[in-house]
Amino acid sequence: MRRGSNKDRRARRMLDRRGMGGIVRSAFAAALAEREASPGYYLVLGRQAMACQFQIFLRPRDGSFVPAVHEALNEIDRLERQMTVYRDDSEICLLNRTAFAGPVPVEERLYGLLRRAHEIGRQTQGAFDITAGPLIRCWGFLERKGRIPGEEELDSARAVTGWDKVLFDDGNHSVRFLRSGVELNLGSIGKGYALDRAAELLRSAGLNDFMIHAGHSSIYASGNSNLGPGWEVSIRAPHAPGASLGTIRLVDEGMSTSGTGQQYFVVDGRKFGHLLDPGTGWPSTHNSLCSVTAPGAAQAEALSTAFFVMTPEAVRAYCDSHPEVGSILVAAHENAAVLVWGLSLTTGSDPEN
């Protein structure tokens, strides 16, 4: 995204100890006023959460909404505490520990997210599956290290993976596991869900023009940027570091990109990415990048994960039957064609991000 000079960037950040932009004070407000006419200038506020940097981009004229941004970032913190598998007191960890013993009541919004995840899993024939926690664990990805599991260990993990082992009670908003060892992991939808919730809070405060991202891989764009309608974002080229496949203009929608360019490990010269195919239990290898646009960031993140392990024919069929969803898919080999369905990819432009 265009951000002006280095001096401009230093002037606008004014981050406090938590990484969230401080309340705009008089001198900073004056600097914002001077830059309001500059199309490349944004107020950027951020917070470290969910193992990445969340950032919210505002137009300079909207500096008065910084307190609302603070509340949105606080909500992201709260959701991390609720959904993380790295804290024993999180609601997801409690569910994983106790849901085999009996039904566990789940907070209403989180229950709704689990239900949405189940529906996306059904629509993608299991390519998206948040019950893959045991697989993630046995491959070492939970510790962010990576290792090849033994055949017996992998078979045991696959035996407790799958939606058929989860029972929902919509009347009581409760969840029960039908097998011991089932483990939910929201890593493939949680960031997008946090973006959607943050966007909801910002809009309820009266802010309409903003973009928010989680580690650049998941994005929600609302309203207009300084450069006109919507927000232009760049899609990186998986086989050419620093290059771009083109840009997409997002208008009141989410986008997510899944790939193995950064999260992987190598054994005997063979690369193993972190995106697992729930059907085989092994890392998916036939695609190198998948970007998805959808009405919400959670939906986009879940589908980019699913599409990454699906065939091009299956991805196209899904997009054809869900016109609100668009996708870009690039196969793993270096000369792979860029496959595009349901969205407009512009090449040769100067993107905002």
C-alpha positions in Angstrom: 0.0 0.0 0.0 1.3 3.5 -0.8 2.3 5.1 2.5 4.2 8.3 1.6 7.8 9.0 2.7 9.7 7.5 5.6 9.2 10.7 7.5 5.5 10.4 6.9 5.4 6.9 8.2 7.3 7.8 11.4 4.9 10.7 11.9 1.8 8.7 11.7 2.6 5.6 13.7 3.0 7.0 17.3 2.6 3.5 18.7 2.1 2.9 22.4 3.7 0.0 24.3 1.0 -2.4 23.1 1.5 -1.5 19.4 -1.7 0.4 19.1 -1.7 4.0 17.9 -2.0 6.5 20.7 -5.0 8.9 20.8 -4.4 11.6 18.2 -3.0 14.7 20.0 -3.0 18.3 18.7 0.4 18.2 16.9 -0.3 14.9 15.3 -3.8 16.0 14.3 -2.2 19.0 12.6 0.1 16.7 10.7 -2.9 14.6 9.6 -4.7 17.7 8.4 -1.7 18.7 6.3 -1.6 15.2 4.7 -5.3 14.7 4.2 -5.0 15.7 0.5 -2.2 13.2 -0.1 -3.6 10.0 -1.7 -0.8 7.9 -0.4 -1.1 8.8 3.3 -3.0 6.7 5.9 -3.2 6.5 9.6 -2.1 3.0 10.6 -2.8 1.4 13.9 -1.9 -2.1 14.9 -1.7 -4.9 17.5 0.3 -8.1 17.7 -2.2 -11.0 18.1 -2.7 -14.6 16.8 1.0 -14.9 15.9 0.9 -12.0 13.5 0.5 -8.2 13.2 -3.1 -6.9 12.8 -3.2 -3.4 11.2 -6.1 -1.1 10.5 -5.7 1.6 7.8 -7.8 4.8 8.2 -8.1 7.8 6.0 -6.5 10.8 7.7 -9.8 12.6 8.0 -11.0 9.7 10.3 -8.4 10.3 13.0 -11.2 10.9 15.5 -12.1 7.2 15.3 -8.9 6.1 17.0 -10.7 5.2 20.2 -13.1 2.9 18.2 -10.1 1.3 16.6 -8.7 0.7 20.1 -11.9 -1.1 21.0 -11.7 -3.2 17.8 -8.1 -4.2 18.6 -9.2 -5.1 22.2 -11.9 -7.4 20.7 -9.2 -9.1 18.6 -7.3 -9.7 21.9 -10.4 -11.2 23.5 -11.1 -13.5 20.6 -7.5 -14.8 20.7 -8.0 -15.6 24.4 -11.2 -17.4 23.5 -10.0 -19.4 20.4 -6.3 -20.1 21.0 -5.0 -23.7 21.5 -2.0 -22.3 23.3 -3.8 -21.4 26.6 -5.3 -24.0 28.8 -8.0 -21.6 29.9 -9.3 -20.7 26.4 -12.9 -21.8 25.5 -11.6 -24.0 22.7 -9.1 -25.8 25.0 -11.9 -26.4 27.5 -14.0 -27.8 24.7 -11.2 -30.1 23.5 -10.6 -31.4 27.0 -14.2 -32.0 28.1 -16.6 -32.4 25.1 -16.1 -36.2 25.0 -17.4 -36.5 28.5 -20.6 -34.7 27.7 -22.1 -31.7 25.9 -20.3 -28.4 26.5 -22.2 -25.1 26.3 -20.4 -22.7 23.9 -20.6 -18.9 23.8 -23.2 -17.9 21.2 -21.0 -16.3 18.6 -18.3 -18.9 18.9 -21.0 -21.6 18.4 -22.1 -19.8 15.3 -18.5 -19.8 14.0 -18.3 -23.6 14.6 -21.5 -24.1 12.8 -20.3 -22.0 9.8 -17.0 -24.0 9.8 -19.1 -27.3 9.7 -21.1 -26.0 6.8 -18.0 -25.0 4.8 -16.6 -28.4 5.5 -19.7 -30.0 4.1 -19.7 -27.7 1.0 -16.0 -28.6 0.3 -16.4 -32.3 0.9 -14.1 -32.2 3.9 -11.3 -30.1 2.3 -11.9 -27.6 5.1 -11.9 -29.3 8.5 -11.2 -27.6 11.9 -11.3 -31.1 13.5 -7.8 -31.6 12.0 -6.2 -30.6 15.3 -4.7 -34.1 15.9 -3.1 -34.0 12.4 -1.7 -30.5 13.0 -0.2 -31.8 16.3 1.4 -34.9 14.9 3.1 -33.0 12.1 4.7 -30.7 14.7 3.0 -27.6 13.3 1.4 -26.9 16.7 4.9 -26.2 18.0 5.8 -24.4 14.7 8.6 -26.8 14.0 7.5 -29.5 11.6 8.4 -33.2 11.5 7.2 -36.3 9.5 5.0 -38.5 11.8 5.2 -42.2 11.8 2.6 -44.2 10.0 0.9 -45.5 13.2 0.9 -42.0 14.7 -0.7 -40.5 11.5 -3.3 -43.3 11.3 -4.2 -42.5 15.0 -4.6 -38.8 14.2 -6.8 -39.5 11.1 -9.0 -41.8 13.2 -10.1 -38.9 15.4 -10.4 -36.3 12.6 -13.7 -35.6 10.8 -17.0 -33.8 11.4 -18.8 -37.1 11.9 -17.2 -37.1 15.4 -18.8 -33.8 16.5 -22.4 -33.5 17.6 -24.1 -30.0 17.7 -27.1 -29.1 19.8 -28.5 -25.8 18.3 -31.1 -25.4 21.0 -28.6 -25.3 23.8 -25.6 -24.0 21.8 -23.6 -27.0 23.0 -21.0 -29.3 21.4 -20.2 -32.9 22.1 -17.4 -35.1 20.8 -18.3 -38.7 19.9 -14.7 -40.0 20.1 -12.0 -39.4 22.6 -9.1 -37.4 21.2 -11.0 -35.1 18.9 -9.4 -31.7 18.8 -10.7 -28.5 17.2 -8.2 -25.9 15.8 -9.5 -22.6 14.5 -6.2 -21.6 12.9 -7.7 -21.7 9.4 -10.6 -19.4 10.1 -9.9 -17.5 13.4 -8.0 -14.6 12.0 -10.7 -13.9 9.4 -13.4 -14.2 12.1 -11.5 -11.6 14.2 -11.3 -9.3 11.2 -15.1 -9.6 10.7 -15.8 -8.8 14.3 -13.4 -5.8 14.3 -15.0 -4.5 11.1 -18.5 -4.9 12.7 -17.4 -2.8 15.7 -15.8 -0.1 13.5 -18.9 0.2 11.4 -21.1 0.4 14.5 -19.0 3.3 15.7 -19.7 5.1 12.4 -16.5 4.4 10.6 -17.1 3.2 7.0 -13.8 3.6 5.2 -11.0 1.4 6.4 -8.9 -1.7 5.6 -7.8 -4.2 8.3 -5.5 -7.1 7.8 -4.0 -10.0 9.8 -0.4 -10.6 8.8 -1.3 -9.5 5.2 -2.7 -13.0 4.5 -6.3 -12.2 5.6 -7.9 -8.8 4.8 -11.2 -7.1 5.2 -11.8 -3.9 3.2 -14.6 -1.5 3.8 -15.8 1.6 1.8 -13.2 3.7 0.0 -9.5 4.3 0.1 -7.8 7.7 -0.6 -7.4 6.6 -4.2 -11.1 6.0 -5.0 -13.7 3.3 -4.6 -12.6 0.3 -2.7 -9.1 -0.8 -1.8 -6.5 -2.3 -4.3 -4.5 -5.2 -2.9 -1.6 -7.0 -4.6 -1.4 -10.8 -5.1 2.2 -12.0 -4.7 3.7 -14.3 -7.3 4.5 -17.6 -5.6 7.4 -18.5 -7.9 9.0 -15.1 -8.3 9.9 -13.4 -4.9 9.0 -9.7 -4.9 6.8 -10.0 -8.1 3.0 -9.6 -8.3 0.4 -11.6 -10.2 -1.7 -8.4 -10.3 -4.2 -6.5 -8.1 -7.7 -6.9 -6.9 -10.0 -4.1 -5.9 -11.9 -5.0 -2.7 -15.2 -3.3 -1.9 -16.9 -4.3 1.4 -15.5 -7.8 1.3 -12.8 -10.1 2.6 -9.8 -11.7 1.0 -7.5 -14.5 2.1 -4.4 -16.0 0.6 -3.1 -19.5 1.5 0.3 -20.7 0.4 3.4 -22.5 1.5 6.0 -19.9 0.7 6.7 -19.0 4.3 5.5 -21.9 6.6 7.2 -25.1 5.7 10.0 -27.5 6.7 12.5 -29.5 4.6 13.6 -33.1 5.0 16.1 -34.7 2.7 15.6 -31.9 0.2 11.8 -32.3 0.2 9.6 -29.4 1.2 6.6 -30.0 3.4 4.1 -27.1 3.7 1.8 -26.5 6.7 -1.4 -26.8 4.8 -2.7 -30.3 5.4 -5.2 -32.3 3.2 -7.6 -33.7 5.8 -8.4 -36.6 3.4 -4.8 -37.9 3.3 -3.4 -36.5 6.4 -0.4 -35.2 4.5 0.6 -31.7 3.4 -1.0 -30.7 0.1 1.5 -30.4 -2.7 -0.3 -29.7 -6.0 -0.9 -26.0 -5.5 1.4 -23.2 -4.5 -1.0 -20.3 -3.9 -4.7 -19.7 -3.5 -6.4 -16.4 -3.0 -10.2 -16.1 -2.3 -12.6 -13.2 -2.1 -15.9 -13.5 -0.2 -18.4 -11.3 1.6 -16.6 -11.9 4.9 -13.0 -12.5 5.9 -13.8 -15.7 7.9 -15.4 -17.2 4.8 -12.5 -16.2 2.6 -9.9 -17.6 5.0 -11.7 -20.9 5.3 -12.2 -21.3 1.6 -8.6 -20.3 0.7 -7.6 -23.2 3.0 -10.0 -25.6 1.4 -9.3 -24.5 -2.2 -5.6 -25.0 -1.7 -6.1 -28.8 -1.3 -8.8 -29.1 -3.9 -8.4 -29.7 -7.6 -8.9 -26.7 -10.1 -12.1 -28.4 -11.4 -13.6 -28.5 -7.9 -12.6 -24.9 -7.1 -14.2 -23.7 -10.4 -17.4 -25.7 -9.6 -17.6 -24.1 -6.2 -17.2 -20.6 -7.5 -19.7 -21.2 -10.3 -22.3 -22.3 -7.7 -21.4 -19.5 -5.3 -21.2 -16.3 -7.3 -20.3 -14.3 -4.2 -16.9 -16.1 -4.1 -13.9 -15.5 -6.3 -10.6 -17.3 -6.4 -7.1 -17.3 -7.9 -5.3 -20.6 -8.0 -1.7 -21.3 -9.0 -0.3 -24.8 -9.2 2.9 -25.9 -7.7 5.1 -26.1 -10.8 7.0 -22.9 -11.8 5.3 -22.4 -15.2 1.8 -22.9 -13.9 -1.0 -20.9 -15.3 -2.8 -18.4 -13.1 -6.4 -19.6 -12.9 -9.0 -17.0 -12.0 -12.7 -17.5 -11.3 -15.4 -15.0 -10.1 -13.2 -11.9 -9.7 -11.2 -9.4 -11.7 -7.4 -9.6 -11.6 -5.7 -6.5 -13.0 -2.1 -6.8 -14.1 0.5 -4.1 -14.6 -1.1 -1.7 -12.1 0.4 0.1 -9.1 -1.4 -1.5 -6.1 -2.1 0.1 -2.7 -0.9 -3.1 -0.9 
